[in-house]
Amino acid sequence: MSLSFLAFSSKTAADEGTLDYPFNADSGRYWQYVSDRVMGGVSDGQVALEQDGDMYYARLTGNVSTANNGGFIQLRAGVSFANTEKDDKNLQGVRLNVRGNGETYYVHIRTNESWSPSDYYATTFKADAEWKMIDLPFNKFERKWSKDSVLDPKKIRSIGIVAYGKDYISDVSVSTLEFYY
């Protein structure tokens, strides 16, 4: 999957209060698989766009290894929210519909202020065997380089679903990605 900027869904509706990034037969071109191999790590994985009935979802699977200073695999896409205020309100968080193998996963957000690959905002979620919708408010995201920094949604430039930080088998699926007000 290649990295491009995601386009807002036509379902971006004022009454719903969300900006939707749907997974569908065409959306795979907006996503990119990245692993710690870009920095000499040995983690190995893949991303697949899968379908269950009418529902499409991205599935990140693989072996996360902390050997050789590594420890991540991720599904990432570029986004832009420069002009997304609605009724003088900014976006408040990200909503995901996820399932997985019971492990804890991360959402990494990079902004226009993130100049290093290791500078990002992050929070965690647990992906259990059944599909579950979760809300991750931006005020729960912490910046790796500066705990005092506050995530400004207007400056977001990428989002990643990440298996990270320990040796384990990743299996996480995401069918919904929305940003909410």
ZIRAPE-V614878 format. One record per backbone hydrogen bond with DSSP energy under -0.5 kcal/mol. NH is the residue of the N-H (numbers start at 1). CO is the residue of the C=O. If there is no record, write none. Layout:
NH | CO
NH | CO
This chain:
4 | 2
4 | 30
6 | 78
9 | 20
12 | 9
13 | 11
16 | 13
17 | 13
18 | 13
19 | 179
20 | 18
21 | 177
23 | 175
24 | 22
27 | 24
28 | 24
29 | 26
30 | 27
31 | 28
32 | 76
33 | 1
34 | 74
36 | 72
38 | 35
39 | 36
40 | 37
41 | 36
42 | 67
44 | 63
46 | 61
48 | 59
50 | 48
50 | 57
52 | 55
55 | 52
56 | 23
57 | 50
58 | 174
59 | 48
60 | 172
61 | 46
61 | 59
62 | 170
63 | 44
64 | 62
64 | 168
65 | 63
69 | 66
70 | 67
73 | 163
74 | 34
75 | 161
76 | 32
77 | 159
78 | 4
79 | 157
81 | 156
84 | 81
86 | 89
89 | 86
92 | 180
93 | 180
94 | 136
95 | 178
96 | 134
97 | 176
98 | 96
98 | 132
99 | 173
100 | 128
101 | 171
102 | 127
105 | 125
106 | 162
107 | 123
108 | 160
109 | 121
110 | 158
112 | 155
114 | 111
115 | 113
119 | 116
120 | 118
121 | 109
122 | 142
123 | 107
125 | 105
127 | 103
128 | 126
132 | 98
134 | 96
136 | 94
137 | 135
138 | 92
140 | 137
141 | 138
142 | 122
144 | 120
149 | 146
153 | 151
155 | 152
156 | 153
157 | 110
158 | 110
159 | 77
160 | 108
161 | 75
162 | 106
162 | 160
163 | 73
164 | 162
165 | 71
168 | 64
168 | 166
170 | 62
170 | 168
172 | 60
173 | 99
174 | 58
175 | 97
176 | 97
178 | 95
179 | 19
180 | 93
181 | 17
